[in-house]
Amino acid sequence: MKRGAAARGCRLAAVASLCTLLLLCLAWELWLSPLRPGGSWLALKVVPLLSIAPGIARGRIYTYRASTMLILAYVAEGVVRAWSEQGLNASLAAAEIALSAMFFVAAIAYVRISLAIRAAAPATAA
Protein backbone atom coordinates (compact mmCIF):
# COMPACT_ATOMS: atom_id res chain seq x y z
CA MET A 1 0.00 0.00 0.00
CA LYS A 2 2.94 2.33 0.61
CA ARG A 3 3.96 2.08 -3.03
CA GLY A 4 0.47 3.05 -4.13
CA ALA A 5 0.59 6.20 -2.03
CA ALA A 6 4.05 7.02 -3.35
CA ALA A 7 2.84 6.57 -6.94
CA ARG A 8 -0.12 8.89 -6.27
CA GLY A 9 2.21 11.47 -4.75
CA CYS A 10 4.57 11.34 -7.72
CA ARG A 11 1.64 11.57 -10.12
CA LEU A 12 0.25 14.59 -8.24
CA ALA A 13 3.68 16.27 -8.29
CA ALA A 14 4.01 15.64 -12.03
CA VAL A 15 0.53 17.00 -12.79
CA ALA A 16 1.05 20.05 -10.58
CA SER A 17 4.45 20.90 -12.04
CA LEU A 18 3.19 20.40 -15.61
CA CYS A 19 0.16 22.65 -15.07
CA THR A 20 2.30 25.29 -13.40
CA LEU A 21 4.85 25.11 -16.22
CA LEU A 22 2.07 25.55 -18.77
CA LEU A 23 0.79 28.63 -16.97
CA LEU A 24 4.29 30.03 -16.53
CA CYS A 25 5.16 29.65 -20.22
CA LEU A 26 1.92 31.28 -21.33
CA ALA A 27 2.16 34.14 -18.87
CA TRP A 28 5.82 34.70 -19.68
CA GLU A 29 5.34 34.99 -23.44
CA LEU A 30 1.99 36.77 -23.43
CA TRP A 31 2.01 39.16 -20.44
CA LEU A 32 4.97 39.11 -18.08
CA SER A 33 7.90 39.65 -20.43
CA PRO A 34 7.10 38.87 -24.07
CA LEU A 35 9.72 39.25 -26.79
CA ARG A 36 7.48 41.83 -28.46
CA PRO A 37 4.89 44.13 -26.87
CA GLY A 38 1.44 42.58 -26.92
CA GLY A 39 2.64 38.99 -26.82
CA SER A 40 4.91 36.65 -28.70
CA TRP A 41 4.44 33.65 -30.97
CA LEU A 42 6.85 31.92 -28.62
CA ALA A 43 3.77 31.21 -26.51
CA LEU A 44 3.16 28.31 -28.90
CA LYS A 45 5.86 26.44 -27.01
CA VAL A 46 3.06 25.23 -24.72
CA VAL A 47 1.50 23.13 -27.51
CA PRO A 48 3.75 20.08 -26.86
CA LEU A 49 2.96 20.34 -23.16
CA LEU A 50 -0.75 20.47 -23.92
CA SER A 51 -0.43 17.35 -26.07
CA ILE A 52 0.94 15.29 -23.18
CA ALA A 53 -1.34 16.75 -20.50
CA PRO A 54 -4.26 14.28 -20.97
CA GLY A 55 -1.98 11.24 -20.70
CA ILE A 56 -0.21 12.68 -17.68
CA ALA A 57 -3.53 13.41 -15.97
CA ARG A 58 -4.72 9.84 -16.65
CA GLY A 59 -1.49 8.31 -15.35
CA ARG A 60 -0.48 6.57 -18.59
CA ILE A 61 2.99 5.16 -18.13
CA TYR A 62 3.86 5.46 -21.84
CA THR A 63 3.08 9.19 -21.76
CA TYR A 64 5.17 9.62 -18.63
CA ARG A 65 8.10 7.87 -20.31
CA ALA A 66 7.85 9.93 -23.50
CA SER A 67 7.37 13.17 -21.58
CA THR A 68 10.72 12.79 -19.84
CA MET A 69 12.38 13.23 -23.24
CA LEU A 70 10.18 16.19 -24.15
CA ILE A 71 10.67 18.07 -20.91
CA LEU A 72 14.42 18.23 -21.46
CA ALA A 73 13.79 20.79 -24.22
CA TYR A 74 12.21 23.07 -21.63
CA VAL A 75 15.15 22.56 -19.28
CA ALA A 76 17.50 23.49 -22.13
CA GLU A 77 15.47 26.59 -23.03
CA GLY A 78 15.46 27.67 -19.41
CA VAL A 79 19.21 27.22 -19.07
CA VAL A 80 19.92 29.19 -22.26
CA ARG A 81 17.59 32.04 -21.31
CA ALA A 82 18.79 32.15 -17.69
CA TRP A 83 22.35 32.39 -18.95
CA SER A 84 21.75 34.92 -21.73
CA GLU A 85 19.09 37.22 -20.27
CA GLN A 86 18.82 39.42 -17.20
CA GLY A 87 16.20 40.65 -14.78
CA LEU A 88 12.70 39.23 -14.97
CA ASN A 89 13.50 36.97 -17.92
CA ALA A 90 16.33 35.31 -16.02
CA SER A 91 14.04 34.76 -13.03
CA LEU A 92 11.31 33.29 -15.21
CA ALA A 93 13.89 31.04 -16.86
CA ALA A 94 15.02 29.82 -13.44
CA ALA A 95 11.41 29.01 -12.58
CA GLU A 96 11.08 27.12 -15.87
CA ILE A 97 14.18 25.09 -15.02
CA ALA A 98 12.87 24.28 -11.54
CA LEU A 99 9.41 23.25 -12.76
CA SER A 100 10.83 21.18 -15.61
CA ALA A 101 13.26 19.42 -13.28
CA MET A 102 10.46 18.76 -10.78
CA PHE A 103 8.32 17.25 -13.52
CA PHE A 104 11.24 15.16 -14.79
CA VAL A 105 11.98 13.67 -11.36
CA ALA A 106 8.30 13.08 -10.54
CA ALA A 107 7.66 11.41 -13.90
CA ILE A 108 10.61 9.06 -13.58
CA ALA A 109 9.65 8.17 -10.01
CA TYR A 110 6.04 7.53 -11.05
CA VAL A 111 7.12 5.19 -13.84
CA ARG A 112 9.53 3.27 -11.62
CA ILE A 113 7.04 2.86 -8.77
CA SER A 114 4.15 1.96 -11.09
CA LEU A 115 6.20 -0.69 -12.86
CA ALA A 116 7.30 -2.13 -9.50
CA ILE A 117 3.66 -2.31 -8.40
CA ARG A 118 2.71 -4.09 -11.63
CA ALA A 119 5.60 -6.54 -11.28
CA ALA A 120 4.67 -7.35 -7.69
CA ALA A 121 0.93 -7.73 -8.33
CA PRO A 122 0.98 -11.28 -9.81
CA ALA A 123 3.32 -12.53 -7.07
CA THR A 124 1.03 -11.37 -4.27
CA ALA A 125 -2.12 -12.60 -6.02
CA ALA A 126 -0.82 -16.18 -6.26
KOLDRENFI-124827 format. One line per field, with one value per residue (C-alpha): x, y, z; residue in three letters. Coordinates in pm, whole numbers, padded with zeros to 5 digits, m for minus. Each point is the difference from the previous one (the first is absolute). Layout:
<recs>
px	c(X; ...)
py	c(Y; ...)
pz	c(Z; ...)
r	c(ala; ...)
</recs>
This chain:
<recs>
px	c(00000; 00294; 00102; m00349; 00012; 00346; m00121; m00296; 00233; 00236; m00293; m00139; 00343; 00033; m00348; 00052; 00340; m00126; m00303; 00214; 00255; m00278; m00128; 00350; 00087; m00324; 00024; 00366; m00048; m00335; 00002; 00296; 00293; m00080; 00262; m00224; m00259; m00345; 00120; 00227; m00047; 00241; m00308; m00061; 00270; m00280; m00156; 00225; m00079; m00371; 00032; 00137; m00228; m00292; 00228; 00177; m00332; m00119; 00323; 00101; 00347; 00087; m00078; 00209; 00293; m00025; m00048; 00335; 00166; m00220; 00049; 00375; m00063; m00158; 00294; 00235; m00203; m00001; 00375; 00071; m00233; 00120; 00356; m00060; m00266; m00027; m00262; m00350; 00080; 00283; m00229; m00273; 00258; 00113; m00361; m00033; 00310; m00131; m00346; 00142; 00243; m00280; m00214; 00292; 00074; m00368; m00064; 00295; m00096; m00361; 00108; 00241; m00249; m00289; 00205; 00110; m00364; m00095; 00289; m00093; m00374; 00005; 00234; m00229; m00315; 00130)
py	c(00000; 00233; m00025; 00097; 00315; 00082; m00045; 00232; 00258; m00013; 00023; 00302; 00168; m00063; 00136; 00305; 00085; m00050; 00225; 00264; m00018; 00044; 00308; 00140; m00038; 00163; 00286; 00056; 00029; 00178; 00239; m00005; 00054; m00078; 00038; 00258; 00230; m00155; m00359; m00234; m00300; m00173; m00071; m00290; m00187; m00121; m00210; m00305; 00026; 00013; m00312; m00206; 00146; m00247; m00304; 00144; 00073; m00357; m00153; m00174; m00141; 00030; 00373; 00043; m00175; 00206; 00324; m00038; 00044; 00296; 00188; 00016; 00256; 00228; m00051; 00093; 00310; 00108; m00045; 00197; 00285; 00011; 00024; 00253; 00230; 00220; 00123; m00142; m00226; m00166; m00055; m00147; m00225; m00122; m00081; m00189; m00203; m00081; m00103; m00207; m00176; m00066; m00151; m00209; m00149; m00059; m00167; m00235; m00089; m00064; m00234; m00192; m00041; m00090; m00265; m00144; m00018; m00178; m00245; m00081; m00038; m00355; m00125; 00116; m00123; m00358)
pz	c(00000; 00061; m00364; m00110; 00210; m00132; m00359; 00067; 00152; m00297; m00240; 00188; m00005; m00374; m00076; 00221; m00146; m00357; 00054; 00167; m00282; m00255; 00180; 00044; m00369; m00111; 00246; m00081; m00376; 00001; 00299; 00236; m00235; m00364; m00272; m00167; 00159; m00005; 00010; m00188; m00227; 00235; 00211; m00239; 00189; 00229; m00279; 00065; 00370; m00076; m00215; 00289; 00268; m00047; 00027; 00302; 00171; m00068; 00130; m00324; 00046; m00371; 00008; 00313; m00168; m00319; 00192; 00174; m00340; m00091; 00324; m00055; m00276; 00259; 00235; m00285; m00090; 00362; 00034; m00319; 00095; 00362; m00126; m00278; 00146; 00307; 00242; m00019; m00295; 00190; 00299; m00218; m00165; 00342; 00086; m00329; 00085; 00348; m00122; m00285; 00233; 00250; m00274; m00127; 00343; 00082; m00336; 00032; 00357; m00104; m00279; 00222; 00285; m00232; m00177; 00336; 00110; m00323; 00035; 00359; m00064; m00148; 00274; 00280; m00175; m00024)
r	c(met; lys; arg; gly; ala; ala; ala; arg; gly; cys; arg; leu; ala; ala; val; ala; ser; leu; cys; thr; leu; leu; leu; leu; cys; leu; ala; trp; glu; leu; trp; leu; ser; pro; leu; arg; pro; gly; gly; ser; trp; leu; ala; leu; lys; val; val; pro; leu; leu; ser; ile; ala; pro; gly; ile; ala; arg; gly; arg; ile; tyr; thr; tyr; arg; ala; ser; thr; met; leu; ile; leu; ala; tyr; val; ala; glu; gly; val; val; arg; ala; trp; ser; glu; gln; gly; leu; asn; ala; ser; leu; ala; ala; ala; glu; ile; ala; leu; ser; ala; met; phe; phe; val; ala; ala; ile; ala; tyr; val; arg; ile; ser; leu; ala; ile; arg; ala; ala; ala; pro; ala; thr; ala; ala)
</recs>
